[in-house]
């Protein structure tokens, strides 16, 4: 956490490294990465970093084509402005309603402020970690919605975007919003 404000630069450096390795015939990553299909995802502090890299004027990386924030929050210490004009990277926010680490209202605030396209998966009764670390109903919903989001925005599969809404709407367990 003490290094969190340097992490957006680290993410951009990692993207640069991977894309460079993708272009080198001697690399095990050679031609495995489509530079037009870069997505980033992070949970908690990682979600805060993803939010900064994709949506803060301090450190936006235009190579990012889709971003997923799992239980994140907007940290003012990054400087810059969140969601400046022109920020239009598709966003998926996933939040448990029983999260006591990053309160659910933080994700609601992110979703409300974000430009379209944006999606919010609300996991009823889920805590800060269980949707991402436990093999349970929350994890399976989160995995399905995440996969459909990435298929929709990186692979251009419009049917996946419809499937995402269906996967995220489970009575008594999850609700799904788009905007």
Secondary structure as GFF3:
##gff-version 3
##sequence-region A 1 179
A	DSSP	three_ten_helix	4	6	.	.	.	ID=ss1
A	DSSP	alpha_helix	7	23	.	.	.	ID=ss2
A	DSSP	beta_strand	38	43	.	.	.	ID=ss3
A	DSSP	alpha_helix	45	55	.	.	.	ID=ss4
A	DSSP	beta_strand	64	70	.	.	.	ID=ss5
A	DSSP	three_ten_helix	76	78	.	.	.	ID=ss6
A	DSSP	beta_strand	90	96	.	.	.	ID=ss7
A	DSSP	alpha_helix	104	113	.	.	.	ID=ss8
A	DSSP	beta_strand	118	123	.	.	.	ID=ss9
A	DSSP	alpha_helix	130	133	.	.	.	ID=ss10
A	DSSP	alpha_helix	137	154	.	.	.	ID=ss11
A	DSSP	alpha_helix	158	167	.	.	.	ID=ss12
A	DSSP	beta_strand	174	178	.	.	.	ID=ss13
###
